[in-house]
Amino acid sequence: MYFVSFPIKVYSNYFITLFHSISPMTNRRTFIKSCGAGSAIAYLSPLSALTHLQDKPEQRLIRIGIIGAENSHTIGFGKMFNMDKKFPGVEVTHLWGETDEFARKSSMEGKIPNIVKDPKEMLGMIDALIVDHRHPKYHLQAAEPFIQVGIPTFIDKPFCYKVEEGKRFLELASKHNTPVTSFSSVGYSDATFDIKKQIADIPDINHVICHGPVDLDSPYGGIFFYGIHLIQPLMFIFGEEITKVKVTRSGKKGNASLVYKNGLFVTLVFKNESHGWQTFVEAHSTKKELLPLTSSVKEQDPHKMDRAIVAMFQTRIEPRSHDSMLREVAILEALEKSSISESWVQVESI
């Protein structure tokens, strides 16, 4: 694993601090229809920006609601916050699942006390939101009623499915002064930041080769579903100015070529039978065949991504720029188009 830091957007002059009743579920389509972009919300956010500035983060309980229980991450969040108490004073209190079975399983295994029939029931009951659908096309509509009332929101990877919908969503979040962020746990890690430091000593890298699992035909968004774990660390380590991409495939097998504005060439090798991520570089100065990039640090506990999420919930400071989140979606969108045409596709400018 590997990955990297970004500029922190500061909204104030204070410093960042590190960060039972079960009822039947409506289905995902019913929820999206009931709280679409035109929905009128009459609730007030339980945690205003002013309150955050007045009180120290550690002095108040942060109640998290999660939308989505199909993904195993939901149970993981429940275990981390509610059972292992990695962040005292931060709890997952409410949950909505795509099905009754998903919700009950996540509630039981993650010790999440409240299951809601409609996600909007959480308005007024939570202080922060996590959106955890498997397919990114459901993320933004699910989060919109909450960002309209100022509830800080973490959207699990990838942020969204289309750049244009992402732009509209982030404009709305900015209008309501709502902090939003999204990460890949592979991308935003201590290992990635360590590797970023290492490559400073290799100034003449000309080729990067990354290995990682990708299912081009995944029902959860094709290359979006796992491709984010390749693209995000690549951006954090080597920069974000990827200009064009090309996918070559044979059935479910394939690879991709990416070209940076400065000429750096990247090859992505899509694994079909195994997990794990690894990166190699070729450079004139190393005089070696390929140099593996491996981290020399131990991943901290809690994970860097989780620390960043909690910090944003506590301080309302976004740990990542909106442009960076949109740029990775633009790269994935270009890769998706190329996986159909197998031609070079230009990455949309942000």
N, C-alpha and C positions, 0 to 999 in steps of 0.2 A: 504494500500500500504506500501511498504518497500523497502530498497535496499542499495549499498556500494562502497567504493572507491578503486582504484587500484594504483599500482605504476605508476608514470608519466615518460615517456621516454623523456629524455632531449637531444636535438640536439645541444644546444649552452649554453652559460653562462648567457643569459638574462633570466629574470623571466617571468613566464606566466602571461598574462593579461586577466581578465575575458572578461572571455570571453563574326504601331501597325497593326503590320500587321499579320493577321491570314491566315494561309495557310493550305491546306489539309495535314493530317497526313499519314505517312507510317505506316504500322502495325508493331507490335513487332517483328515478325519473319523477316520482311524485314530489320529492323534496325540491328538485331543481325547478320544476314547474311552479311550485308554491312560493319560492323565494327568488325569482329571477331578477333581472336587472331593474325592472320597473317596480319592484315591491316597495311599499311605503313602510318604514320602520319607525315605530313610535317609542322605542326604548332609549334610555340613556346609558352610556358606557359606565360600568361600575368603577372603573379606574380612569380618571381623567389625567391628562398630562400634568396639570397643575398639582394634583395630589401626589404624583410621582416626584415632582420637584420638591415638595414640602417634606415628605417622609423618606426615611432611609429604607431602601428596598427590603432589608432583612426584617423590618418591623411589621410587615404585613403579609398575610397569607395570600398567595396567588393561586386562584382556582382555575384549572385548565379544563377546557372542554375539547373533546376529540370528535371530528366528523370522519367516519370511515373505520371499519373494523375488519375488513377483508384482509388487510395487510398485517403481517406478524409484528410490524413495528408498533402497532397500537398496544399490544400486550407488553412489548418492551418498554414503552413509555410508562405504562402502569406499574411495572415492576420497579423501574428506576425511581419514579417519584413517590409511589405509595408504599412499596414494600421495602426497598433498600434505602429509602430516604436519602438519596444522594444530594438532594437540595432541600434541606429543612425549610419548611414554610412554603413549599411549592407542592401542590397535589393535583392529580387528575380527579375531578369530581363528577364529570358528566361525559356521556358517550352516546353517539348515534351510530348504528351499524346498518350496512346495506341489507342485511337479513337478520331475523331474530336469532338465528344460530350464531352468526358472526358476532353479534353484540353480546349474547350471553357468554360465549367462550372468552371474549376479551375482558368482559366485566369480571368473570370468575377468576381467570388466570392472572389478570392485572390488578385485581382488587379495586376496581373502579365502581363506586357505589351506586351511581344513578344512570339508568338507561332512559333516553327520551324517545318518544314516538316521532317527534318532528324536531330537527335541529334548532329551529327558532325558539323552542322551549328553553334553550340554554341562555338566550339573551336575558340579561339582568341577573344571571346565576353564575357567570364565569367572568374571569378577569383576563384570560388569554385563550387563544384558539390554536389548535393543531389540526390541519387538514391532511388526511392520510389515505386517500383513494389510491388504488393501484394504477389506474389509467389517468394521466394528467388532464384529459379533456374534461374531467369532472371538478377539478380543483377550484377554479376561480368563481364559478357560480355558487359553489358551496360556501365560499368565504365571504362573498360580497355583502350579505346582510350584516356581517360582523364588523367589517372594516368601515361600513357606513356609520357605525356608532363608536368608532375609535378603539376597538379591541385589538391589541397587538396579535399578529397572526404569523405562525410558522407554517409554510406549505412544504410538505415532504417532496422529495425529488420525483420527477423534475417539476419546476415551477408551474409550467402550463404547456399547452399543446400547440398554440399558434402565437406568433409574435404580436400580431395586431390585437388579439384579445388581452395579451399581457400588458401592452401599452395602455389600453383603456382602463384596465384594472388598477395599474399603478398610478395613473393619473387620478383615479377616484380615491385611492388610498392617500395620496398626497393632499388632495382637497380636504379630506377629513382628518389630516394629521395623524394617520394610523401607521405605525411601523409594521413593515412586512419583510420577511426574508425567506430564503429557501436554500437548502444545501444538500449535497451528497455526503454521506458519512465517510465515503472513501476519499472524496475531494477535500473536505474541510477537516483535516486531521493534523496531529502533531507531526506525523511522518511526512506529509506533504510539505509542511513548512521547513522541515529539516532538509529535505531534498532541494527545495528552492534555494537554500543557502549553499548547498554543495555545488550546484551548477554555476555559481558565480565564479568558481575556479576553473571552469571549462568554457572559455569565451567563444570558441569557434565551432560549436555544435552545428552540424549541417543536416543531420537525419535523426529522427526520433522514432522508435518502434515501441508501440504499446500493445500489450496482450490483455484481453479481458472478455468475460462472457457477454454475448449479445445474441438475441434471437430476433432476426429481421422480420419474422412473422408473428411475433408475440401478440396475443390478443389485447395486451395492455399498452399498446402504442408502438409496437414494433421496436425500432432502434431506440426510441425514447426511454423504454422501460429500464434497460440496463446500460444503454449507451452513455447515459449521463455520468456513470462512474468512470468512463474513459475521458469524456470531454471536459468535465469540470476540473480534474487535477491537471490536465494538459493546459488549460487556460491559466490556472493558478501558478503553475511552475514556469511555463514558457511564454505566457502572454496571451492576450485575447484577440489579436488581429489575424484571425484565420479568414482568408478571403474566398477560397473555393474548395470544394470537396468532390470526391468521386467514389462511389461504391461499386465493387465488382463482386458478383455472387454466382454461386452454383447451387441452386436449391436453397437450403437454409444456411449453407456455408458461405463465407464471404470475408472480405476485408475492405478497408477504405484508405484512400489517400487524401491528405489535407495539405494545403499550402498556405503558409503565412505570408503576410505582406513583405517581410524582409527576406523571403526566399526559403526559410526553414521548411523542410519537407517532413511530413509525419506519415507513418504507416500504422494503421490500426488493424490488429489481427483479432478477429472475432472467434472466441472459443464457443464450442457447442456442447462439449462433454464435461467441462471442468470449470471450477470457479477460481477466484484469485486474480490479482492484477499485478502486472510487472512492466517496467519501462526500461528500455535500453537506449543509449545514444551512441552516435558515431561522430568523432571529431578529429580534425587533422592533428591536433596537439597530443592526443592520447597515444597514437601509434599502436592502437589495439584494434582487434576486430570489432567488438562491440563492448561498451561499458555499461554494466547493469547499475541502475540507480536504486540503492537500498538505503533505508533510513537507519541512522545510528542512534535513535532515541526510542525510549519506551513510551508507548501511548499512555497518556495520563488517564486516570479514572476520577471523575467522569470524563467522557470523551470530549474533545475540543468542540465538536459541533453542538453537543448538549449544553456545554458551558456558554456558548454563544447565544443559543436560543433563550436560555434563562436570563442571561444578561439583557437581552432585548426586552423580554417581558418585564423585567424589573426597572429598567432605565428608559425605555422607549427610544433607545439609540439603535439604529439599524447597523448591523455589522458588515453590510455589503451594499454596493451601489445597485440601483435599479437597472442601469445600463448593463452591468455585468450579468444580472439574471436574465435579461432579455437576449443578450448576445449568445449565451449558451443555447437558448431555445432556437435562435436563428440558425445556429450551426446544426443542431439536431433536425430542424425542419429541412435544411438543405440536404442532409444525409438521407432523410426519408424520401425526398424527391428523387435523389440519385439512386436509391435502392430499387426504384421502379424503372428508371430510364437507363441506369448504368452509364450515365454521361456526367461530365463535369457540370456542377451547379454552383453558381455564385452565392455566397452567404450574404443575406440581406444586411445592409448597413443599419446601425442603431443610432 
